[in-house]
Amino acid sequence: MSTFLAEIQGWLAFLDRLPVLLQLLPVGLLLLGLLRLRRLSRQGRWGRLLDLPLVVQLLLGQALIALVLLALHQRVGLVLLLGQFSLAWLLLRLAERQLLARWLPPESLQLLSTRLLRPLFLLAVLLAGIDALGSLQDLAAVPLGVWFGGAIRLGDLLSVLVVLYLLLVGLHLPAAVVSLLVQRGLGISEGSRRALDQILQYVIFGLGVIWAMGRLGFNQTGVLAIAGGLSVGLGFGIKEVFSNIVSGLWLLIEGSVRPGEVLMHEGEACEVRRLGPRATTLWRSGDNAEVVVPNQSFFTAATTTYTRSDRMRRCSLELKVAQSWNPEQIVALLEGLAADHPAVLAQPAPKARLVEFGSERYGYNLSFSIADPLGAASVTADLRLAICRRFGDLGMDPPA
Amino acid sequence: MPRSVTVPSSRSRRVSRCRLVRRLGPVLALAALLQGCLGPRQTLHVVLVPTSRLEWLQRDGKDRIAWTPLLQEYQRLHPGLQLQVSVVDEAHLEETLRRDRSRGLGPDLLVLRAPVANALLQQGLVERLNDQPAWHRSQPLLEPALVDRVTTAAGVSGLPAYNILTLACFNRQVVPRPPANLDDLMGLAASGRPIGVAVDPIGIWWSAGALGAQDAMVPILTGNPRVASATASPTADRAALLAWLTWLRQLALQSRVDIASGPRELVEGLESGRLSWIPCYSSSLAHLERSMGKRLGVAPLPAGPSGPPTPFGTVMVMALGSDSSPPQRRLALQLAELSLDPLVQREITLESLMVLPANRFVSVPVASSGRLAALEQAQRQFDERSKLLTASFSADRLRRTQPLVEDLLWKVMLGVVTPQQGTEALLRLSPPS
């Protein structure tokens, strides 16, 4: 690390050179000036120029500085390099706004930009900067010590980290494509496709980790020995985390909790959005909330699912009606109202029952089936409203 | 009356903090730049250019360079100075220097072969040294022949620091006594001990001298016209080249002779035990010693019917970069001048045991080291037998002709073309006299 810091400190010595200052100072002042000007009023002749994006203004300014320096027979390489960075950033922004925004939904575009494209841009700028100031090759050869029997150099470690990061954030698309192809080829269900998608990501990332250990020259025996020791530590220390990871893998393989399935969580139907390595993300339609549940809870507790063999959900509605009304008429009325609702399935048919005799009111139960398990609350509310309206039309007291 | 105190909200605190950062940002940036101009830092950017075709030694070159004693001594004299050393491959040097120069980020000092420094000076990528008082102080310490090697029409390209030569490296366990002449070498191969030779002109140069072909080969390699002499004639050149190529063909016919594409293959062969004798650069001795230990033997190259061999020698020089500020230039010159200090030269020689000093007043203790004795003998052979090569020449010509000569030698040794055809082809590469 001290070699690395000494290398960076050495770059400052370039500031002693007049040609370097003649290039850096105007660009620095240009940037500061542009930041200042953007806060001023945009009236007048230059107002339109100030409406341009900052990076375009910077690029134009850098081009002007380069021309002036060339006219004065001065060096311009650094200005051109900074201009290349500005141009690359401009192209990236254009690609994001004009090209990718047409094909991708906003959430996917945001993820792609913030997790892949912009970090890659920053990495490229960083490497180009280091290569300009020093030697990437020499910096990559800086030794970091011996880990697990392998002599680690800065370059090896960084390249491995970059590859693993790219695998982590860039695997979604290829895994999704492969799982879609498998779904089309073999006709597997949507839940199985999502499970396959996740498993593919885990497998490829796992292979990436194995490659990384090989690349860094880790001694496999040493890694195994340490893994053995760690497993004892894991048993006492972070066993919950470890247990959740193992539970997540097992749930994926078993297929009992898969992305897209609807299950009951704390009395409310939720859709499984994502089965992560540690926790499962559920979406609760009632309040549009995302609930993060540790995988272990599904592994150790009973889970009610509406989508295991089919997606049909049987719902029921309890009500009490004054005993003065004919129970048979009430049963027929309730079944008729349920059958009229577009979300209620014809088969199995809605069924109303007289379930309780009270001193003043009789208790009824209406059960019906719906195709979308998450729609139970809204369909039930619709039916309650329809019942109240019909009772009113017939001059009956509202049900209790 | 008690005064009320208004506690600023967290939002207003955040806003004022942002304003502060925005206002201080430019000031801090300017301060950093000014600190860069006026600060007390001292850093010298040095670029090492390892000998051509020894690129696999680059890391060794940086980790265990021959001039470690020089750096230590220099840092002892300038404790606050930071030396930033980077390694650039000779093949990419010109491109790297042009790019860095366009940005004003070129090195302060370069350590490289004299022909490469000559080529760079002609292209304006390094500064000439003869304007500097340091050169006039150092010149008397150098042999005139060494001065000639760094003197071009554009000026002096660099300050010679040390010499690298071609030697014979062998495995002591397999070859107890190194071959003294070409017949012994052939006998060694015939006795079943594997030997290796490289087709690159630098590596095979020694045998040209032993067979009298060196005077014919020098113009081909350097592009300098043949110097007229009593013995020089096209017929003599043809006969000498034919004798050399015929011997190379005979050598290749031995089943235990390995024809390598370059020094890297030879060194790896000796390290692995696949080869027992190879011609080697003295700059690769540290690398070989680390891998072979006491098994490594070093000797002068074998002589031939036309006399001693002509080992290839190259002088490493220190050339000035063209972007340095005046203080950086002063430091670079001090470092270059210090490299000729007798004590430093002696330490470089004794600690590395793979280079010879450029300062002619530094004696090499040959009695105490067989390796230094071999180096000294190789230097003597080089000085006496390769006078044309000791003249100043540009690396550009060598870079152009090297692949052609290599290909031709390869074809002759493999029997693709006859020695006669090879001779005619080599003569066609000669510059017009």
Contacts between the chains, C-beta under 8 A, distances in Angstrom:
chain1	res1	chain2	res2	distance
A	6	B	82	6.2
A	6	B	84	7.5
A	7	B	84	6.6
A	9	B	41	7.3
A	9	B	43	7.4
A	9	B	82	6.8
A	10	B	43	4.4
A	10	B	45	7.0
A	10	B	82	5.6
A	10	B	84	3.9
A	12	B	36	5.5
A	12	B	39	7.4
A	12	B	41	6.0
A	12	B	43	7.5
A	13	B	41	5.8
A	13	B	42	7.4
A	13	B	43	3.5
A	13	B	44	8.0
A	13	B	45	7.2
A	13	B	82	7.9
A	13	B	84	7.9
A	13	B	328	7.3
A	14	B	104	7.4
A	14	B	105	5.7
A	15	B	33	6.6
A	15	B	36	2.8
A	15	B	37	6.2
A	16	B	36	7.0
A	16	B	37	6.7
A	16	B	41	7.9
A	16	B	325	4.5
A	16	B	327	6.9
A	16	B	328	6.6
A	17	B	104	5.4
A	17	B	323	6.0
A	17	B	324	7.4
A	17	B	325	5.0
A	17	B	328	7.7
A	18	B	104	7.9
A	18	B	325	7.1
A	19	B	103	7.9
A	19	B	104	3.2
A	19	B	323	6.6
A	20	B	103	7.5
A	20	B	104	4.5
A	20	B	105	6.9
A	21	B	33	7.4
A	21	B	36	7.9
A	21	B	37	6.8
A	22	B	104	8.0
A	23	B	103	7.4
A	23	B	104	6.8
A	24	B	33	7.0
A	25	B	33	6.6
A	28	B	29	6.1
A	28	B	30	7.8
A	28	B	33	6.8
A	32	B	25	7.9
A	32	B	26	4.7
A	32	B	29	7.1
A	75	B	101	7.5
A	75	B	102	5.8
A	75	B	103	6.2
A	75	B	104	4.6
A	76	B	102	7.1
A	77	B	99	6.9
A	77	B	100	7.9
A	77	B	101	7.8
A	77	B	102	3.3
A	77	B	103	3.3
A	77	B	104	7.1
A	77	B	105	7.7
A	78	B	103	4.5
A	78	B	104	6.8
A	78	B	105	7.4
A	80	B	102	7.9
A	81	B	103	6.8
A	132	B	103	6.4
A	132	B	105	6.6
A	133	B	105	6.6
A	134	B	84	7.3
A	134	B	86	6.4
A	135	B	86	4.0
A	135	B	87	7.2
A	135	B	88	7.4
A	137	B	86	7.9
A	137	B	87	7.2
A	138	B	62	7.2
A	138	B	85	8.0
A	138	B	86	4.7
A	138	B	87	6.4
A	141	B	59	6.2
A	141	B	62	7.7
